[in-house]
Amino acid sequence: MNNDLRIAQAAKLLDIYEIADRAGIDREYVEPYGKDKAKIDLNIHEKIGERRDGKLILVTAINPTPAGEGKSTTTIGLADGLQKIGMRSMACLREPSLGPVFGLKGGAAGGGYAQVVPMEAINLHFTGDMHAITTANNLIAAVLDNSIYQGNPLNIDPEKVVWKRCMDMNDRTLRDITIAQDKKTNGVERKDHFVITVATEVMAILCLSSDLKDFQERIGRCIAAYTYDGVPVTVKDLGVDGAAAVVMKEAIKPNLVQTLEHTPVLIHGGPFANIAHGCNSVIATKTALKLADYVVTEAGFGADLGAEKFMDIKCRLAGLKPNCVVIVATVRALKMHGGVAKEDLEKENVEAMLAGAANLKKHIESVQEFGVPFVVAINKFSKDTPLEVNALKKWCEGYGYPVEESDGWAKGGNGTTELAEHVVKLCNEESHFHPVYDTEETIKQKITDIAVKIYGAKDVEFSEEAEEKIKLFMTYGWDRLPVCMAKTPLSLTDDPKIKGRPSGFTIHVRDLSVSAGAGFIVAYTGSVLTMPGLPKDPAALHMGIDEEGRSYGIF
């Protein structure tokens, strides 16, 4: 059987102008990057801005496992399935980060016959958005340290610099470093840190901005450091907000590509959901909603992270109202949550799968907290047995949970038509969407609401450092911002080793930071890292170019 890369390389792509025509995008707003991808000029909203919005469908999942869940595959397959049943649909996805591509997770362009193409370009440099974000972030860092070196006119305390450098790569050695060593001409020596590009506030701001002007205003509000007197120093104080906006002039525009079945797709922005808010850009989503009757989007990892942040941060700040949620689960992943080792997943084990379904049940209950209609999508793998699939369907039906099989990986849109029809039906029902907490609550109460209602925790414990940050944030009025939880995606708890549906556990908040430009507070739990490391056998070691000039090893 062909792998994902070979399937993508064999695909016959339509010219990007034809895809724009299918999406209803006038060609004057299309800025092609080659023949198969393009930027969309934001001036398009002058023409489409008054149109009625289409229906917004969120695809989320259970806690991820090495067995695979297929959230992106389901998103793409569903968009194709909606087209198959005669609906005008588009998908909105995040841009992959090079860190996971060269590390362990791989890309984020779907799989099998439910992919967005050109897959290689999307997973690598694409249209340069990641590089622009990295440059804008590091420009601010460079100007900040130069200001300290050039007489420190802003009275910045070098030990209170909070703006971190970044790169779009997994490199654990850069988590804690010392800069400006040896010579005074190198600058003021201090400890520094790198984060991965997708964890930066620049990325978050890109994904929450309405246009370039809004981006500049937001980036100007970012806290870069504090003075010796404890006063915040912003990017605008440094005078570099304008330059950062210049760097992002092209990156602010969403990217148009296509699925294997030529369904239009907007890919834009890519914050991680375990350390950022995990959703594609508001610009892409709002553009798609004006162009299509049904817009399928996703949020990273499980419903405990991605869906919660989609609802509580993205929808709240952008004024969006989701019409339907698709909760993805696989027989394989549920068996792992039920205690089956990865090497034993191909053995039929209904008992373990049903035990692991407790994890799915919690994510369903979490989605119900937001008042949005939902359906469970069983994303099928070739080794799933009919007994296992039927048992999971009966389990769902026993609780009254709507459920459909999804076979987009093997059959593309033809494998998701029943799911698509169910989604259309749900979108015609009334959505009673509401966030899970009120921003006027205290920081502690907001975090507790998320931990108890969404994770199923019994309690939340705050470190002394976190307590001090809460007092500081109250001083500046930041305590009324939404909360972005930084937590392991592998468990409902903050311990990645705990699978299934645990109970009676405590969430440990060790630190907080403010993203004043993005408009939320980040709460760091457990040992979650903002700069991942490479595994012992990184995917990069298995990539290359063959004698015919074709790439291999990308997945």
Disulfide bonds with the S-S distance in Angstrom:
none
